[in-house]
Amino acid sequence: MASDGKPASTASAASKASAALGHAAAITRETLPPMHPAGRPFVLGGLAATLALRKVSKGLGLLAGLGTLATAAFFREPHRVPPQRQDLVVAAADGTVSLISEAVPPAELGLPGVPLTRVSVFLSMLDVHVQRLPVTGTVQRAAYRPGTFLSADLDKASEDNERNSLLLRTDAGHDVVVTQIAGLVARRIVCQVAEGEHHDVGTTYGLIRFGSRVDTYLPPGSRVLVREGQRTVGGETTIAETAPAARD
């Protein structure tokens, strides 16, 4: 007999069933990534619309249900494992490297008007749209600037479109700038970190709703490790290696 009074064979079977259910739940969580909190109102609204439309027409209910699933997929926030070397800068977003160029960082950050190497990643409608911090460090400045909504794959989108920029100071003393840029369809930038906060590389810090671009400005002397047209995985793909920090 087991200690709870049940036959040993019954207790063993129950234990195996519980372990199997736990394993299945773990696989499901890995297969279906969690959703960013900003997506919950949209998904709940979609579910409500689906239930209401099903009473009118099964076809309309099906379309609404598919739209709700697509919305949930848009706001997915998959687990990522970033590299731990402090001299690396990782991609802030999933997408395609659309441009590598020299550009002056956003003026609202108050940095010197000196061009830095900028790596631009374009996010399509099908990409994961949460953004992740490219380095471990402290948020020195956070600045939002309203603007237009040109197609995010255009070079001038970095200058003209609505954007939100962060100046990050790494633990090694490097300054890295990451900028969320709204796109043609995007109408909302979410940033969930504030000045003075310290965060680890790969931490989700915001999202841009429905098509966008993320620019990363690298410290002087950095060696770019990606090329235009390459796909990036936010929080995992290494885009650059920084030079040794200057010592006082």
Secondary structure, 3 states (H helix, E strand, C coil): CCCCCCCHHHHHHHHHHHHHHHHHHHHHHHHCCCECHHHHHHHHHHHHHHHHHHHHCHHHHHHHHHHHHHHHHHCECCCCCCCCCCCEEECCCCEEEEEEEEECCCHHHCCCCCCEEEEEEEECCCCCCEEECCCCEEEEEEEEECCECCCCCCCCHHHHECEEEEEEEECCCCEEEEEEEECCCCCCEEECCCCCCEECCCCEEEEECCCEEEEEECCCCCEECCCCCCEECCCCCEEEECCCCCCC
